[in-house]
Amino acid sequence: MENLRAMNISPLTIALLGLLIVGFIVYVVFTVGHRQKGFPPGPPTLPIIGNIHQIPTTGAHLKFTEWARNYGGIFSLKLGTGTAIVISDREIVKNLMDKRSSVTSDRPPSYVSHDLITKGDHLLVMHYNETWRKIRKYMHQFFREAECEKRHIILQDAEATQMILDFLQEPDKHNLHTKRFSNSIISTLLFGLRTPSYSSTHAKDLYDIMERWSEVMEPGNTPPVDIYPIFKYLPERFFGNWISRATGVGTDMERLYSNMIARYKLNAQKKRTHECFFDMLSRSQEKTKEFTDHEIAFIAGVQLEGGSDTSASILTALVQAIIHWPEVQRIAQMEIDKCVGEDRSPNWSDFNDLPYINAIMKETHRWRPVTPLSFPHCLSKDEYVNGYYCPKGSTIILNVWGIQNDESIYPHPEEFNPSRFRAHKLLAPDYAVSDWKLRDHYSFGVGRRICPGIHLAERGVWLGIAKLLWGFKFEKVTEEGRQVEMNINPKTGYTDGFLHCALPFKCKITVRSEERMQTILREFEQAEKIFKEYTGDQ
Ligand code: HEM
């Protein structure tokens, strides 16, 4: 005070300054973190932080589902100055996310994923802009239904054949075989480069990078910079060098993806029967030069990532389900055995004759969705939803878990019961555009951001399920005379983070007959010829 007087500042100015500071503090305490009038309801808030303290760092989907029961199909959360709108009602999903997708297709800001790790060039976290549209156009061109149906399915069938051979030869490594399967499909389709073994370097590197990305993103490992940007300016050593770790992941990603593109270029002269994604993209890029090298690397990367862990996690959940519910396994095998003999494994032309397999696939997506909270969208304009005011910039969270565990739609939701989908004879993309009451599940997301790999994923997963059930009996293992239970508890049995996958578990997998074993070996010889058509290897 003496100092201020010495600076010749009048007591009135000091008093006004003090009043201003107090006023500002009062304003912050009474507004920041508070839910404004007209917003969707939600749990009580605390000044400044809002609901942050109530959101668990793991299993947030379970908490959101509990809140949906209390506050309804649309509720809001305050995250500091920001707002998140959580949707757990199918009609609202349709009306907002699909019908008003022109204003619900942006992504919320993500300093770590968008700015630090991917420099904004990663389709999944990219804002809804012209570059996003251009990349989606290329993906659509290559992965649209007709292309999957005519061309990619041939490779998928061959890769599924190797997967059942792998299950035959090393049943204990079942969770690695599903990963190899999905990674090899996407890597071959992108670059003509296969993943012959689960220990292939590029696949191991990819899974390692994805794990590190997920770790950096875990709450507690990074300060909440998107909510309180001031954290960006604190020395990073206070938070375990989070900036260096994040940029390290970004550098390793770019290195891996660029390296795969370099390998593709080395092989570009090889004679392949089937054109790969990069043949198409490179041709166009030569003319237009529309993408930077960094963008090109991440166009490859996002597809490698998107196509790898997701399908593999669904197949692993399937293995758990058919072991825990042996009756489902029995019915499925009866259906397959009626239509497919022992002298060949099922293929895509059997799809219409095996509706129970389609129902199993849908039930697996419902029972253990890979992304139980999908991936957040962001509202780019003020909107009214069911009479509630939702401000521009709100994060929109699709509570897939909540919807797919709603008793009123799926009685006894914890039970794996494919018969729920008996009437759903078509694939997921058909129901994504149908009336909301008919939609099968939300595993592939919604609106314009819906997974661009949906046609490919549906066919790959279906083939995987059909061939596995045709070939093998799946059971619990017995140790010291007692059956070992798998942990299928949604709270403790799955990885945390953005992608949920079953933690490693033991099971007994045996081939159903000698003849089936011979068929697998014979079909694999054919599969090897197909691989050469896609890679150009002699
Ligand atoms: C069972 C397998 C799969 C599941 C469950 C799955 C799920 C999802 C989900 C939930 C999203 C976010 C959707 C949204 O924001 O509303 C997404 C986006 C994406 N997926 Fe998939 N996916 C699968 C397979 C694939 C495959 C095979 C590819 C590659 C061909 C792929 C590439 C992508 C890409 C690039 C995005 C970002 C799209 C964007 O933000 O515009 N996914 N996926």
Residues whose N, C-alpha, C, O or C-beta is under 5 A from the ligand:
A	BS01	HEM	L123 L124 V302 Q303 G306 G307 T310 S311 I314 V370 T371 S374 F375 S443 F444 G445 V446 R449 I450 C451 P452 G453 L456 A457
